Amino acid sequence: MNNKMARFSKVATACALASSFASSAAQQGNGNSFGEVVSFVDQHSKLLILSDDFTGASIAVWPAMQGRVLTSSADGSGGQSFGWVNRELIGSGKVQQHFNAVGGEDRIWVGPEGGQFSIFFAPGALFDLNHWFTPAPLDTEPFNIVKQSGTSVTLRRDFSLTNYSGTRFEVRIDREVRLLSDSEVWRDLRVSVVSGVKVVGYQSENTLTNLGKTTWSKETGLLSLWVLGQFRTTPQTTIVLPIREGSPADLGIPVTTDYFGTVPEDRIAVKSNVIFFKADSNYRSKLGISPQRAKGVLGSYDAENHVLTIVQYSQPNEPAEYVNSAWKIQKEPYKGDIANCYNDGPPAPGKPQLGHFYELESSSPAKALKPHETIAHVQRTIHLVGTEQQLDAIARVVLGVRLKDVRGFNP
């Protein structure tokens, strides 16, 4: 293991539950079970398990990798692992030059990704994959545990960032990850309990602080919190993006589709109140929802395994500006999207892809923070496992769609 990969293990948080999950996984022999994933990763860097012994709801937090939620289960050690986990990269001990896609259902980044205020491109660099680099504190370095309990952990990291225009930021990120109780999950969904449905829900509350001595300005660049979740794909997985109905004259375009070129018509369906998007990891593409169109919720449905995933995120009531992450010099750098989704695939014919996953993402507004001023962003992830009939009742209320229509788009 080289020196960079060794940093993955600097915050090796021992947890008695981890060994019991690993032992159980060995007996299960299921390569996609939560316990098996925990057992594998634990060989390389310790995970912190937050669990509800009564329901079996469990999440694996990785302190050495920014405190990301690596994966989760609605049914304990033997339950399916919902997060995409890059075992090949983790097991190799190697560190990639541009981005270490080890996986994770809820990881913290900072925007913008592209443009004149990007923190992923060096000053004057071309906006292409060869010149795109994820800042190390958001990619390979640990966050420090401040406090923890059986169902929550709080982490912190201070670091600096420099944007494309040469502005240097001194920042702190505080991050609390908390496993939600069943009652909190159903309350947050605003639906009655559906008997027989297994659930796991958790949220990350992230706070960005300006540790510098000067106030940030729009002229030299602002930052935003950005939470991204990577999930396992199947040929029958569809992303569901609810949107506010209205004319483009009033609310702008329904969805941004040109991040990585035109999305083929057979991979997307744009309706008045919802967008369907294939999440099969066969075609690299990305969508974005503006704050005018967003409804504070994203979702997906895996018709193969009967898993409904809901992602809720904080969205201010008053108008706010969001960084633009398009990979180009921008005329309007603060008219970006509040929520995004991504389907992985080869970046070009014959080129290897990052992995077989899709992403659901959300961002905080950009704000000209004064010294020691903060901005916060919450993202909540909920997985529900049941029959299609059971999950349909939830999807109708939370996402405003019928699951047979979702399945019909992606048969």
Summary of the structure (lengths in Angstrom):
residues: 411
radius of gyration: 20.1
end to end distance: 43.7
largest distance: 59.1
contacts: 1434
relative contact order: 0.15
helix: 19%
strand: 33%
